């Protein structure tokens, strides 16, 4: 385990609603199963910056901004939770993540459950904080 938190990086990935902004720490394919963190609405993945740096010590950890929030492009029409989940699967595909653990805070908890429902073969653990 590293003495210091992992450095955080930022990037954009293409998705069904346009570009999505992603914060990340650690390296894909290194360490434990990757962790994907979903924020509550109306904020962004910024709430996970310190968390993913800690998690990035021994795994790849990411916090995407859902479409229309943070620095991600807005969708043309209001998305539903199932649409947010599909967009998050696009992010997982971009990084080549075959199996992940997901974590969500409030609205993000709903995205966790829906992502696991849509892709039960890929989501191994679900963590929900302040689930509505």
VEXDO-876137 format. One record per atom (N, C-alpha, C, O): residue number from 1; residue in one letter; chain; atom name; z, x, y. Coordinates in Angstrom, 1 decimal. Each point is the difference from the previous one (the first is absolute). Example, Ala and Ser with C-alpha at 12.3 -4.5 7.8 and 13.67 -1.06 7.14 Angstrom:
> seq, type, mol, atom, c3, c1, c2
> 1, A, A, N, 7.8, 13.2, -5.7 $
> 1, A, A, CA, 0.0, -0.9, 1.2 $
> 1, A, A, C, 0.0, 0.9, 1.2 $
> 1, A, A, O, 0.7, 1.0, 0.0 $
> 2, S, A, N, -1.4, -1.4, 1.1 $
> 2, S, A, CA, 0.0, 0.9, 1.1 $
> 2, S, A, C, 0.8, -0.8, 1.1 $
> 2, S, A, O, 0.1, 0.5, 1.1 $
END
This chain:
> seq, type, mol, atom, c3, c1, c2
> 1, X, A, N, 0.0, 0.8, -1.2 $
> 1, X, A, CA, 0.0, -0.8, 1.2 $
> 1, X, A, C, 0.0, 0.9, 1.2 $
> 1, X, A, O, 0.7, 1.0, 0.1 $
> 2, X, A, N, -1.5, -1.3, 0.9 $
> 2, X, A, CA, -0.1, 0.7, 1.2 $
> 2, X, A, C, 1.2, -0.1, 0.9 $
> 2, X, A, O, 0.7, -1.0, 0.0 $
> 3, X, A, N, -0.4, 2.1, 0.8 $
> 3, X, A, CA, 1.2, 0.0, 0.9 $
> 3, X, A, C, -0.3, -0.9, 1.2 $
> 3, X, A, O, 1.0, -0.5, 0.5 $
> 4, X, A, N, -2.2, 0.4, -0.1 $
> 4, X, A, CA, -0.3, -0.8, 1.2 $
> 4, X, A, C, -0.8, -1.2, -0.4 $
> 4, X, A, O, -0.8, 0.0, -1.0 $
> 5, X, A, N, 0.9, -1.1, 1.8 $
> 5, X, A, CA, -1.0, -1.1, -0.3 $
> 5, X, A, C, -1.4, 0.4, 0.1 $
> 5, X, A, O, -0.3, 1.0, 0.7 $
> 6, X, A, N, -0.6, -1.7, -1.4 $
> 6, X, A, CA, -1.4, 0.4, 0.0 $
> 6, X, A, C, -0.6, -0.3, 1.4 $
> 6, X, A, O, 0.4, -1.0, 0.7 $
> 7, X, A, N, -1.3, 1.7, -0.2 $
> 7, X, A, CA, -0.7, -0.3, 1.2 $
> 7, X, A, C, -0.8, -1.3, -0.1 $
> 7, X, A, O, -0.6, -0.3, -1.1 $
> 8, X, A, N, 0.6, -0.5, 2.1 $
> 8, X, A, CA, -0.7, -1.2, 0.0 $
> 8, X, A, C, -1.4, 0.2, 0.7 $
> 8, X, A, O, -0.2, 0.8, 0.9 $
> 9, X, A, N, -0.8, -1.4, -1.5 $
> 9, X, A, CA, -1.4, 0.1, 0.5 $
> 9, X, A, C, -0.5, -1.5, 0.2 $
> 9, X, A, O, 0.6, -0.9, -0.5 $
> 10, X, A, N, -1.6, 0.8, 1.3 $
> 10, X, A, CA, -0.6, -1.3, 0.3 $
> 10, X, A, C, -1.5, 0.1, -0.2 $
> 10, X, A, O, -0.6, 1.0, 0.2 $
> 11, X, A, N, 0.0, -2.2, -0.7 $
> 11, X, A, CA, -1.4, 0.0, -0.2 $
> 11, X, A, C, -0.4, -1.5, 0.1 $
> 11, X, A, O, 0.8, -0.9, 0.2 $
> 12, X, A, N, -2.1, 0.7, -0.2 $
> 12, X, A, CA, -0.6, -1.4, -0.1 $
> 12, X, A, C, -0.8, -0.1, -1.3 $
> 12, X, A, O, -0.6, 1.0, -0.4 $
> 13, X, A, N, 0.6, -2.1, -0.2 $
> 13, X, A, CA, -0.8, -0.3, -1.2 $
> 13, X, A, C, -0.8, -1.3, 0.3 $
> 13, X, A, O, 0.4, -0.8, 0.7 $
> 14, X, A, N, -1.5, 0.7, -1.4 $
> 14, X, A, CA, -0.8, -1.2, 0.2 $
> 14, X, A, C, 0.5, -1.1, -1.0 $
> 14, X, A, O, 0.3, 0.3, -1.1 $
> 15, X, A, N, -0.3, -1.5, 1.6 $
> 15, X, A, CA, 0.4, -1.1, -0.9 $
> 15, X, A, C, -0.8, -1.2, 0.3 $
> 15, X, A, O, -0.9, 0.0, 0.9 $
> 16, X, A, N, 1.2, -1.1, -1.5 $
> 16, X, A, CA, -0.8, -1.3, 0.2 $
> 16, X, A, C, 0.1, -0.6, 1.4 $
> 16, X, A, O, -0.9, -0.8, 0.3 $
> 17, X, A, N, 1.9, 1.2, 0.4 $
> 17, X, A, CA, 0.2, -0.5, 1.4 $
> 17, X, A, C, -0.3, 1.1, 1.0 $
> 17, X, A, O, 0.3, -0.2, 1.2 $
> 18, X, A, N, -0.9, 1.3, -1.6 $
> 18, X, A, CA, -0.3, 1.1, 1.0 $
> 18, X, A, C, 0.9, 1.2, -0.3 $
> 18, X, A, O, 0.5, 0.1, -1.2 $
> 19, X, A, N, -0.2, 0.7, 2.2 $
> 19, X, A, CA, 0.8, 1.2, -0.3 $
> 19, X, A, C, 1.5, -0.4, 0.0 $
> 19, X, A, O, 0.4, -0.8, 0.8 $
> 20, X, A, N, 0.3, 1.5, -1.7 $
> 20, X, A, CA, 1.4, -0.2, -0.1 $
> 20, X, A, C, 0.7, 1.4, 0.2 $
> 20, X, A, O, -0.4, 1.0, -0.5 $
> 21, X, A, N, 1.4, -1.0, 1.4 $
> 21, X, A, CA, 0.7, 1.2, 0.3 $
> 21, X, A, C, 1.1, 0.2, -1.1 $
> 21, X, A, O, 0.7, -1.0, -0.4 $
> 22, X, A, N, -0.5, 2.2, -0.1 $
> 22, X, A, CA, 0.9, 0.3, -1.1 $
> 22, X, A, C, 0.8, 1.3, 0.4 $
> 22, X, A, O, -0.5, 1.0, 0.4 $
> 23, X, A, N, 1.8, -1.2, -0.5 $
> 23, X, A, CA, 1.0, 1.2, 0.1 $
> 23, X, A, C, 0.2, 0.4, -1.5 $
> 23, X, A, O, 0.1, -0.8, -0.9 $
> 24, X, A, N, 0.0, 2.1, 0.7 $
> 24, X, A, CA, 0.3, 0.5, -1.3 $
> 24, X, A, C, 0.7, 1.3, 0.0 $
> 24, X, A, O, 0.0, 0.8, 1.0 $
> 25, X, A, N, 0.7, -0.5, -2.1 $
> 25, X, A, CA, 0.7, 1.2, -0.3 $
> 25, X, A, C, -0.1, 0.4, -1.4 $
> 25, X, A, O, -0.1, -0.9, -0.9 $
> 26, X, A, N, 0.2, 2.1, 0.6 $
> 26, X, A, CA, -0.2, 0.5, -1.4 $
> 26, X, A, C, -1.5, 0.1, -0.3 $
> 26, X, A, O, -0.8, -0.2, 0.8 $
> 27, X, A, N, 0.5, 0.4, -2.1 $
> 27, X, A, CA, -1.3, 0.2, -0.4 $
> 27, X, A, C, -0.4, -0.9, -1.2 $
> 27, X, A, O, 0.8, -0.1, -0.9 $
> 28, X, A, N, -2.0, -0.5, 0.9 $
> 28, X, A, CA, -0.4, -0.9, -1.1 $
> 28, X, A, C, 0.0, 0.9, -1.3 $
> 28, X, A, O, -0.4, 1.1, 0.0 $
> 29, X, A, N, 0.9, -1.7, -1.1 $
> 29, X, A, CA, -0.1, 0.6, -1.2 $
> 29, X, A, C, 1.1, 1.1, -0.3 $
> 29, X, A, O, 0.0, 0.6, -1.0 $
> 30, X, A, N, 0.9, -0.5, 2.0 $
> 30, X, A, CA, 1.1, 1.0, -0.2 $
> 30, X, A, C, 1.3, -0.7, 0.0 $
> 30, X, A, O, 0.3, -0.9, 0.8 $
> 31, X, A, N, 0.5, 1.2, -1.9 $
> 31, X, A, CA, 1.4, -0.6, -0.1 $
> 31, X, A, C, 0.0, -1.4, -0.6 $
> 31, X, A, O, -0.8, -0.3, -0.8 $
> 32, X, A, N, 1.8, -0.4, 1.2 $
> 32, X, A, CA, 0.2, -1.4, -0.5 $
> 32, X, A, C, -1.1, -0.9, 0.4 $
> 32, X, A, O, -0.8, 0.3, 0.8 $
> 33, X, A, N, 0.9, -1.5, -1.4 $
> 33, X, A, CA, -0.9, -1.1, 0.3 $
> 33, X, A, C, -0.1, -0.2, 1.6 $
> 33, X, A, O, 1.1, 0.0, 0.6 $
> 34, X, A, N, -2.3, -0.2, -0.1 $
> 34, X, A, CA, -0.1, -0.3, 1.5 $
> 34, X, A, C, 0.7, -1.2, 0.4 $
> 34, X, A, O, 0.2, -1.0, -0.8 $
> 35, X, A, N, 0.3, 1.0, 2.1 $
> 35, X, A, CA, 0.7, -1.2, 0.6 $
> 35, X, A, C, -0.9, -0.5, 1.1 $
> 35, X, A, O, -0.3, 0.8, 0.9 $
> 36, X, A, N, 0.1, -2.1, -0.9 $
> 36, X, A, CA, -0.8, -0.6, 1.1 $
> 36, X, A, C, 1.0, -1.0, 0.7 $
> 36, X, A, O, 0.6, -0.9, -0.6 $
> 37, X, A, N, -0.4, 1.1, 1.9 $
> 37, X, A, CA, 0.9, -0.8, 0.8 $
> 37, X, A, C, -0.7, -1.0, 0.9 $
> 37, X, A, O, -0.9, 0.4, 0.8 $
> 38, X, A, N, 1.4, -1.6, -0.8 $
> 38, X, A, CA, -0.6, -1.1, 0.8 $
> 38, X, A, C, 0.9, -0.5, 1.0 $
> 38, X, A, O, 1.2, -0.3, -0.3 $
> 39, X, A, N, -1.6, 0.3, 1.6 $
> 39, X, A, CA, 0.9, -0.3, 1.1 $
> 39, X, A, C, 0.1, -1.5, 0.2 $
> 39, X, A, O, -0.8, -0.8, -0.5 $
> 40, X, A, N, 1.7, 0.4, 1.3 $
> 40, X, A, CA, 0.1, -1.4, 0.4 $
> 40, X, A, C, -0.9, -0.3, 1.2 $
> 40, X, A, O, -0.5, 0.9, 0.6 $
> 41, X, A, N, 0.2, -2.2, -0.4 $
> 41, X, A, CA, -0.8, -0.3, 1.2 $
> 41, X, A, C, 1.0, -0.4, 1.1 $
> 41, X, A, O, 1.0, -0.7, -0.3 $
> 42, X, A, N, -1.3, 1.0, 1.5 $
> 42, X, A, CA, -1.2, 0.6, 0.6 $
> 42, X, A, C, 0.0, 1.4, 0.3 $
> 42, X, A, O, -0.6, 0.5, 0.9 $
> 43, X, A, N, 1.3, 0.3, -1.7 $
> 43, X, A, CA, 0.1, 1.5, 0.3 $
> 43, X, A, C, -1.0, 0.7, -0.7 $
> 43, X, A, O, -1.1, -0.5, -0.3 $
> 44, X, A, N, 1.3, 1.8, -0.1 $
> 44, X, A, CA, -0.9, 0.8, -0.7 $
> 44, X, A, C, 0.7, 1.0, -1.0 $
> 44, X, A, O, 1.2, -0.1, -0.1 $
> 45, X, A, N, -2.0, 0.9, -0.5 $
> 45, X, A, CA, 0.6, 1.0, -0.9 $
> 45, X, A, C, 0.8, 1.0, 0.7 $
> 45, X, A, O, 0.7, 0.9, -0.7 $
> 46, X, A, N, -0.6, -0.9, 2.0 $
> 46, X, A, CA, 0.9, 0.9, 0.8 $
> 46, X, A, C, 1.4, -0.1, -0.5 $
> 46, X, A, O, 0.8, 1.0, 0.1 $
> 47, X, A, N, -0.4, -2.1, -0.6 $
> 47, X, A, CA, 1.4, -0.2, -0.4 $
> 47, X, A, C, 0.3, 0.8, -1.2 $
> 47, X, A, O, 1.2, 0.3, -0.3 $
> 48, X, A, N, -2.2, 0.2, -0.4 $
> 48, X, A, CA, 0.2, 0.8, -1.3 $
> 48, X, A, C, -0.1, 1.5, 0.3 $
> 48, X, A, O, 0.0, 0.8, -1.0 $
> 49, X, A, N, -0.3, -0.3, 2.2 $
> 49, X, A, CA, -0.3, 1.4, 0.2 $
> 49, X, A, C, 1.1, 0.9, -0.6 $
> 49, X, A, O, -0.4, 0.9, -0.8 $
> 50, X, A, N, 1.6, -1.1, 1.1 $
> 50, X, A, CA, 1.1, 0.9, -0.6 $
> 50, X, A, C, 0.1, -0.2, -1.5 $
> 50, X, A, O, 0.2, 1.0, -0.7 $
> 51, X, A, N, -0.3, -2.2, 0.2 $
> 51, X, A, CA, 0.1, -0.3, -1.4 $
> 51, X, A, C, -1.1, 0.7, -0.8 $
> 51, X, A, O, 0.3, 0.6, -1.0 $
> 52, X, A, N, -1.5, -0.7, 1.4 $
> 52, X, A, CA, -1.1, 0.6, -0.8 $
> 52, X, A, C, 0.1, 1.5, 0.1 $
> 52, X, A, O, -0.4, 0.7, -1.0 $
> 53, X, A, N, 0.9, -0.1, 2.0 $
> 53, X, A, CA, 0.2, 1.4, 0.1 $
> 53, X, A, C, 1.1, 0.4, -1.1 $
> 53, X, A, O, -0.2, 1.0, -0.6 $
> 54, X, A, N, 1.2, -1.8, 0.5 $
> 54, X, A, CA, 1.0, 0.3, -1.1 $
> 54, X, A, C, -0.6, -0.2, -1.4 $
> 54, X, A, O, 0.2, 0.9, -0.8 $
> 55, X, A, N, -0.9, -2.0, 0.6 $
> 55, X, A, CA, -0.6, -0.3, -1.3 $
> 55, X, A, C, -1.1, 1.0, -0.3 $
> 55, X, A, O, -0.2, 0.3, -1.2 $
> 56, X, A, N, -0.4, 0.3, 2.2 $
> 56, X, A, CA, -1.1, 0.9, -0.2 $
> 56, X, A, C, 0.5, 1.4, -0.5 $
> 56, X, A, O, -0.8, 0.8, -0.4 $
> 57, X, A, N, 2.1, -0.6, 0.3 $
> 57, X, A, CA, 0.5, 1.2, -0.6 $
> 57, X, A, C, -0.4, 0.2, -1.5 $
> 57, X, A, O, -0.3, 1.1, -0.4 $
> 58, X, A, N, 0.2, -2.3, -0.3 $
> 58, X, A, CA, -0.4, 0.1, -1.5 $
> 58, X, A, C, -1.0, -1.0, -0.4 $
> 58, X, A, O, -0.1, -0.3, -1.2 $
> 59, X, A, N, -0.7, -0.3, 2.1 $
> 59, X, A, CA, -1.0, -0.9, -0.3 $
> 59, X, A, C, -0.9, -0.2, 1.2 $
> 59, X, A, O, 0.3, 0.4, 1.1 $
> 60, X, A, N, -1.4, -1.1, -1.3 $
> 60, X, A, CA, -0.9, -0.4, 1.1 $
> 60, X, A, C, 0.5, -1.3, 0.5 $
> 60, X, A, O, 0.2, -1.0, -0.8 $
> 61, X, A, N, 0.1, 0.9, 2.1 $
> 61, X, A, CA, 0.5, -1.3, 0.6 $
> 61, X, A, C, -0.8, -0.3, 1.1 $
> 61, X, A, O, -0.4, 0.8, 0.9 $
> 62, X, A, N, 0.0, -2.1, -0.8 $
> 62, X, A, CA, -0.9, -0.5, 1.1 $
> 62, X, A, C, 0.6, -1.3, 0.6 $
> 62, X, A, O, 0.7, -0.7, -0.7 $
> 63, X, A, N, -1.1, 0.5, 2.0 $
> 63, X, A, CA, 0.4, -1.2, 0.7 $
> 63, X, A, C, -1.2, -0.4, 0.8 $
> 63, X, A, O, -0.1, 0.4, 1.2 $
> 64, X, A, N, -0.7, -1.3, -1.7 $
> 64, X, A, CA, -1.2, -0.5, 0.7 $
> 64, X, A, C, 0.5, -1.0, 1.1 $
> 64, X, A, O, 1.0, -0.7, -0.2 $
> 65, X, A, N, -1.8, 0.6, 1.3 $
> 65, X, A, CA, 0.1, -1.1, 0.9 $
> 65, X, A, C, -0.9, -1.1, -0.5 $
> 65, X, A, O, -1.2, 0.2, -0.2 $
> 66, X, A, N, 1.8, -1.4, 0.0 $
> 66, X, A, CA, -0.8, -1.1, -0.5 $
> 66, X, A, C, -1.1, -0.4, 1.0 $
> 66, X, A, O, 0.3, 0.3, 1.2 $
> 67, X, A, N, -1.4, -0.9, -1.6 $
> 67, X, A, CA, -1.0, -0.3, 0.9 $
> 67, X, A, C, 0.5, -0.9, 1.2 $
> 67, X, A, O, 0.7, -1.0, -0.2 $
> 68, X, A, N, -1.0, 1.5, 1.4 $
> 68, X, A, CA, 0.4, -0.7, 1.2 $
> 68, X, A, C, 1.3, 0.4, 0.6 $
> 68, X, A, O, 0.5, -0.4, 1.0 $
> 69, X, A, N, 0.2, 1.4, -1.7 $
> 69, X, A, CA, 1.3, 0.5, 0.5 $
> 69, X, A, C, -0.1, 1.5, 0.2 $
> 69, X, A, O, -0.9, 0.7, -0.6 $
> 70, X, A, N, 1.8, -0.2, 1.4 $
> 70, X, A, CA, 0.0, 1.5, 0.2 $
> 70, X, A, C, -1.4, 0.4, 0.5 $
> 70, X, A, O, -0.5, -0.6, 1.0 $
> 71, X, A, N, 0.0, 1.6, -1.6 $
> 71, X, A, CA, -1.3, 0.6, 0.4 $
> 71, X, A, C, -1.1, -0.4, -0.9 $
> 71, X, A, O, -1.1, 0.6, 0.0 $
> 72, X, A, N, 1.3, -1.6, -0.8 $
> 72, X, A, CA, -1.1, -0.5, -0.9 $
> 72, X, A, C, -0.9, -1.1, 0.7 $
> 72, X, A, O, 0.5, -0.7, 0.9 $
> 73, X, A, N, -1.7, 0.7, -1.3 $
> 73, X, A, CA, -0.9, -1.0, 0.6 $
> 73, X, A, C, 0.4, -1.4, -0.3 $
> 73, X, A, O, 0.6, -0.3, -1.0 $
> 74, X, A, N, -0.8, -0.6, 2.0 $
> 74, X, A, CA, 0.3, -1.4, -0.3 $
> 74, X, A, C, -1.0, -0.7, -0.8 $
> 74, X, A, O, -1.2, 0.3, 0.1 $
> 75, X, A, N, 1.6, -1.2, -1.0 $
> 75, X, A, CA, -1.0, -0.8, -0.7 $
> 75, X, A, C, -0.7, -1.0, 0.9 $
> 75, X, A, O, 0.5, -0.4, 1.0 $
> 76, X, A, N, -1.7, -0.1, -1.5 $
> 76, X, A, CA, -0.7, -1.0, 0.8 $
> 76, X, A, C, 0.7, -1.4, 0.1 $
> 76, X, A, O, -0.1, -0.7, 1.0 $
> 77, X, A, N, 0.8, 0.4, -2.1 $
> 77, X, A, CA, 0.8, -1.2, 0.0 $
> 77, X, A, C, 1.4, 0.3, -0.6 $
> 77, X, A, O, 0.2, 1.0, -0.6 $
> 78, X, A, N, 0.8, -1.9, 0.9 $
> 78, X, A, CA, 1.3, 0.3, -0.5 $
> 78, X, A, C, 0.1, 0.2, -1.5 $
> 78, X, A, O, -0.4, -0.9, -0.7 $
> 79, X, A, N, 0.9, 2.0, 0.2 $
> 79, X, A, CA, 0.1, 0.2, -1.4 $
> 79, X, A, C, 1.3, -0.7, -0.6 $
> 79, X, A, O, 0.9, -0.2, 0.7 $
> 80, X, A, N, -1.0, 0.0, -2.0 $
> 80, X, A, CA, 1.2, -0.5, -0.7 $
> 80, X, A, C, 0.6, 1.2, -0.8 $
> 80, X, A, O, -0.6, 1.1, 0.0 $
> 81, X, A, N, 1.7, -1.3, -0.6 $
> 81, X, A, CA, 0.7, 1.0, -0.7 $
> 81, X, A, C, -0.9, 0.6, -1.1 $
> 81, X, A, O, 0.0, 1.2, -0.2 $
> 82, X, A, N, -0.7, -2.1, -0.5 $
> 82, X, A, CA, -1.0, 0.5, -1.0 $
> 82, X, A, C, -1.0, 1.0, 0.5 $
> 82, X, A, O, -0.4, 0.9, -0.7 $
> 83, X, A, N, 0.0, -1.2, 2.0 $
> 83, X, A, CA, -1.0, 0.9, 0.6 $
> 83, X, A, C, 0.6, 1.4, 0.4 $
> 83, X, A, O, -0.6, 1.0, -0.2 $
> 84, X, A, N, 1.9, -1.1, 0.7 $
> 84, X, A, CA, 0.7, 1.3, 0.2 $
> 84, X, A, C, 0.1, 0.8, -1.2 $
> 84, X, A, O, -0.2, 1.2, 0.0 $
> 85, X, A, N, 0.6, -1.9, -1.1 $
> 85, X, A, CA, 0.1, 0.7, -1.3 $
> 85, X, A, C, -1.3, 0.7, -0.5 $
> 85, X, A, O, 0.0, 1.1, -0.4 $
> 86, X, A, N, -1.1, -1.9, 0.6 $
> 86, X, A, CA, -1.3, 0.6, -0.4 $
> 86, X, A, C, -0.3, 1.2, 0.8 $
> 86, X, A, O, -0.6, 0.9, -0.5 $
> 87, X, A, N, 0.9, -1.0, 1.8 $
> 87, X, A, CA, -0.2, 1.1, 0.9 $
> 87, X, A, C, 0.8, 1.3, -0.4 $
> 87, X, A, O, -0.5, 1.1, 0.1 $
> 88, X, A, N, 1.7, -1.4, -0.6 $
> 88, X, A, CA, 0.9, 1.1, -0.4 $
> 88, X, A, C, -0.6, 0.6, -1.3 $
> 88, X, A, O, 0.2, 1.2, -0.3 $
> 89, X, A, N, -0.8, -2.0, -0.6 $
> 89, X, A, CA, -0.6, 0.5, -1.2 $
> 89, X, A, C, -1.2, 0.9, 0.4 $
> 89, X, A, O, -0.3, 1.0, -0.6 $
> 90, X, A, N, -0.4, -1.4, 1.7 $
> 90, X, A, CA, -1.1, 0.9, 0.5 $
> 90, X, A, C, 0.6, 1.4, 0.4 $
> 90, X, A, O, -0.7, 1.0, -0.3 $
> 91, X, A, N, 1.8, -1.0, 0.9 $
> 91, X, A, CA, 0.7, 1.3, 0.4 $
> 91, X, A, C, 0.3, 0.8, -1.3 $
> 91, X, A, O, -0.3, 1.2, 0.0 $
> 92, X, A, N, 0.9, -1.9, -1.0 $
> 92, X, A, CA, 0.3, 0.7, -1.2 $
> 92, X, A, C, -1.3, 0.6, -0.6 $
> 92, X, A, O, 0.0, 1.1, -0.6 $
> 93, X, A, N, -1.1, -1.9, 0.6 $
> 93, X, A, CA, -1.2, 0.5, -0.6 $
> 93, X, A, C, -0.5, 1.2, 0.8 $
> 93, X, A, O, -0.5, 1.0, -0.6 $
> 94, X, A, N, 0.6, -1.0, 1.9 $
> 94, X, A, CA, -0.5, 1.1, 0.8 $
> 94, X, A, C, 0.7, 1.3, -0.4 $
> 94, X, A, O, -0.7, 1.1, -0.1 $
> 95, X, A, N, 2.0, -1.2, -0.1 $
> 95, X, A, CA, 0.7, 1.2, -0.4 $
> 95, X, A, C, 0.0, 0.3, -1.5 $
> 95, X, A, O, 0.6, 1.0, -0.5 $
> 96, X, A, N, -1.3, -1.8, -0.3 $
> 96, X, A, CA, -0.1, 0.2, -1.4 $
> 96, X, A, C, 1.3, -0.3, -0.8 $
> 96, X, A, O, 0.3, 0.7, -1.0 $
> 97, X, A, N, 0.6, -1.6, 1.5 $
> 97, X, A, CA, 1.3, -0.2, -0.6 $
> 97, X, A, C, -0.1, -1.0, -1.1 $
> 97, X, A, O, -0.3, -1.2, 0.3 $
> 98, X, A, N, 0.4, 1.6, -1.5 $
> 98, X, A, CA, -0.1, -0.9, -1.2 $
> 98, X, A, C, 1.2, -0.8, -0.3 $
> 98, X, A, O, 0.0, -1.1, -0.4 $
> 99, X, A, N, 1.2, 1.7, 0.6 $
> 99, X, A, CA, 1.3, -0.6, -0.2 $
> 99, X, A, C, 0.9, 0.3, 1.2 $
> 99, X, A, O, 0.0, 1.1, 0.5 $
> 100, X, A, N, 0.6, -2.1, 0.1 $
> 100, X, A, CA, 0.9, 0.1, 1.1 $
> 100, X, A, C, 1.3, -0.8, -0.1 $
> 100, X, A, O, 0.1, -0.9, -0.8 $
> 101, X, A, N, 0.9, 1.3, 1.6 $
> 101, X, A, CA, 1.1, -0.8, 0.2 $
> 101, X, A, C, -0.2, -0.5, 1.5 $
> 101, X, A, O, -0.5, 0.7, 0.8 $
> 102, X, A, N, 0.9, -2.0, -0.6 $
> 102, X, A, CA, -0.2, -0.6, 1.3 $
> 102, X, A, C, 1.4, -0.4, 0.6 $
> 102, X, A, O, 0.9, -0.4, -0.7 $
> 103, X, A, N, -0.8, 0.5, 2.0 $
> 103, X, A, CA, 1.2, -0.3, 0.7 $
> 103, X, A, C, -0.4, -0.8, 1.3 $
> 103, X, A, O, -0.9, 0.3, 0.7 $
> 104, X, A, N, 1.6, -1.4, -0.5 $
> 104, X, A, CA, -0.3, -0.8, 1.2 $
> 104, X, A, C, 1.2, -0.5, 0.7 $
> 104, X, A, O, 1.0, -0.3, -0.6 $
> 105, X, A, N, -1.1, 0.2, 1.9 $
> 105, X, A, CA, 1.1, -0.5, 0.8 $
> 105, X, A, C, -0.5, -1.4, 0.6 $
> 105, X, A, O, -1.0, 0.0, 0.7 $
> 106, X, A, N, 1.8, -1.0, -0.9 $
> 106, X, A, CA, -0.3, -1.4, 0.4 $
> 106, X, A, C, -1.4, -0.4, -0.3 $
> 106, X, A, O, -0.2, -0.2, -1.2 $
> 107, X, A, N, -0.7, 0.0, 2.1 $
> 107, X, A, CA, -1.3, -0.4, -0.3 $
> 107, X, A, C, -0.7, 1.0, -1.0 $
> 107, X, A, O, -0.7, -0.5, -0.9 $
> 108, X, A, N, 1.1, 1.7, 1.0 $
> 108, X, A, CA, -0.5, 1.0, -0.9 $
> 108, X, A, C, 0.4, -0.3, -1.5 $
> 108, X, A, O, -0.7, 0.4, -0.9 $
> 109, X, A, N, 1.8, -1.0, 0.7 $
> 109, X, A, CA, 0.5, -0.4, -1.3 $
> 109, X, A, C, -1.0, -1.0, -0.6 $
> 109, X, A, O, -0.3, 0.1, -1.2 $
> 110, X, A, N, -0.2, -1.0, 2.0 $
> 110, X, A, CA, -1.0, -1.0, -0.5 $
> 110, X, A, C, -1.3, 0.8, -0.4 $
> 110, X, A, O, -0.6, -0.4, -1.0 $
> 111, X, A, N, 0.2, 1.4, 1.8 $
> 111, X, A, CA, -1.1, 0.8, -0.4 $
> 111, X, A, C, 0.2, 0.7, -1.3 $
> 111, X, A, O, -0.9, 0.1, -0.8 $
> 112, X, A, N, 2.1, 0.4, 0.6 $
> 112, X, A, CA, 0.3, 0.7, -1.3 $
> 112, X, A, C, -0.2, -0.9, -1.1 $
> 112, X, A, O, -0.7, 0.4, -1.0 $
> 113, X, A, N, 1.3, -1.6, 1.0 $
> 113, X, A, CA, -0.1, -0.9, -1.1 $
> 113, X, A, C, -1.5, -0.4, -0.3 $
> 113, X, A, O, -0.4, 0.0, -1.1 $
> 114, X, A, N, -0.3, -0.3, 2.2 $
> 114, X, A, CA, -1.4, -0.4, -0.2 $
> 114, X, A, C, -0.9, 1.2, -0.5 $
> 114, X, A, O, -0.9, -0.2, -0.8 $
> 115, X, A, N, 1.2, 1.4, 1.3 $
> 115, X, A, CA, -0.7, 1.2, -0.5 $
> 115, X, A, C, 0.2, 0.2, -1.5 $
> 115, X, A, O, -0.9, 0.2, -0.8 $
> 116, X, A, N, 2.2, -0.4, 0.4 $
> 116, X, A, CA, 0.3, 0.1, -1.4 $
> 116, X, A, C, -0.6, -1.2, -0.8 $
> 116, X, A, O, -0.4, 0.2, -1.2 $
> 117, X, A, N, 0.3, -1.3, 1.8 $
> 117, X, A, CA, -0.7, -1.2, -0.7 $
> 117, X, A, C, -1.4, 0.3, -0.2 $
> 117, X, A, O, -0.6, -0.3, -1.1 $
> 118, X, A, N, -0.1, 0.9, 2.1 $
> 118, X, A, CA, -1.4, 0.2, 0.0 $
> 118, X, A, C, -0.3, 1.2, -1.0 $
> 118, X, A, O, -1.1, 0.0, -0.6 $
> 119, X, A, N, 1.9, 1.0, 0.6 $
> 119, X, A, CA, -0.2, 1.2, -0.8 $
> 119, X, A, C, 1.2, 0.4, -0.8 $
> 119, X, A, O, 0.6, 1.1, 0.2 $
> 120, X, A, N, -0.2, -1.9, -1.2 $
> 120, X, A, CA, 1.2, 0.3, -0.8 $
> 120, X, A, C, -0.2, 1.3, -0.8 $
> 120, X, A, O, 1.0, 0.6, -0.4 $
> 121, X, A, N, -2.2, -0.2, 0.2 $
> 121, X, A, CA, -0.3, 1.2, -0.8 $
> 121, X, A, C, 0.3, 1.3, 0.9 $
> 121, X, A, O, 0.2, 1.1, -0.6 $
> 122, X, A, N, -0.1, -1.3, 1.9 $
> 122, X, A, CA, 0.2, 1.2, 0.9 $
> 122, X, A, C, 1.3, 0.1, 0.6 $
> 122, X, A, O, 0.5, 1.0, 0.3 $
> 123, X, A, N, 0.2, -2.2, -0.1 $
> 123, X, A, CA, 1.3, 0.0, 0.7 $
> 123, X, A, C, 1.1, 0.0, -1.1 $
> 123, X, A, O, 0.1, -0.9, -0.8 $
> 124, X, A, N, 0.7, 2.0, 0.8 $
> 124, X, A, CA, 1.0, 0.2, -1.0 $
> 124, X, A, C, 1.4, -0.5, 0.4 $
> 124, X, A, O, 0.7, -0.5, -0.8 $
> 125, X, A, N, -0.4, 0.7, 2.1 $
> 125, X, A, CA, 1.3, -0.4, 0.5 $
> 125, X, A, C, -0.1, -0.6, 1.3 $
> 125, X, A, O, -0.9, 0.4, 0.8 $
> 126, X, A, N, 1.7, -1.5, -0.5 $
> 126, X, A, CA, -0.1, -0.7, 1.3 $
> 126, X, A, C, 1.4, 0.1, 0.6 $
> 126, X, A, O, 1.0, -0.4, -0.6 $
> 127, X, A, N, -0.9, 0.9, 1.8 $
> 127, X, A, CA, 1.3, 0.0, 0.8 $
> 127, X, A, C, -0.2, -0.9, 1.2 $
> 127, X, A, O, -0.9, 0.2, 0.8 $
> 128, X, A, N, 1.8, -1.2, -0.6 $
> 128, X, A, CA, -0.1, -0.9, 1.1 $
> 128, X, A, C, 1.3, 0.1, 0.8 $
> 128, X, A, O, 1.1, -0.1, -0.5 $
> 129, X, A, N, -1.3, 0.4, 1.8 $
> 129, X, A, CA, 1.1, 0.1, 1.0 $
> 129, X, A, C, -0.1, -1.3, 0.9 $
> 129, X, A, O, -1.0, -0.2, 0.6 $
> 130, X, A, N, 2.1, -0.5, -0.5 $
> 130, X, A, CA, 0.1, -1.2, 0.8 $
> 130, X, A, C, -1.2, -0.9, -0.3 $
> 130, X, A, O, -0.7, -0.5, 0.9 $
> 131, X, A, N, 0.6, 0.1, -2.1 $
> 131, X, A, CA, -1.1, -0.8, -0.5 $
> 131, X, A, C, 0.2, -1.4, 0.6 $
> 131, X, A, O, 1.1, -0.6, -0.1 $
> 132, X, A, N, -2.2, 0.0, 0.7 $
> 132, X, A, CA, 0.2, -1.4, 0.5 $
> 132, X, A, C, 0.0, -1.0, -1.1 $
> 132, X, A, O, 0.1, -1.2, 0.2 $
END
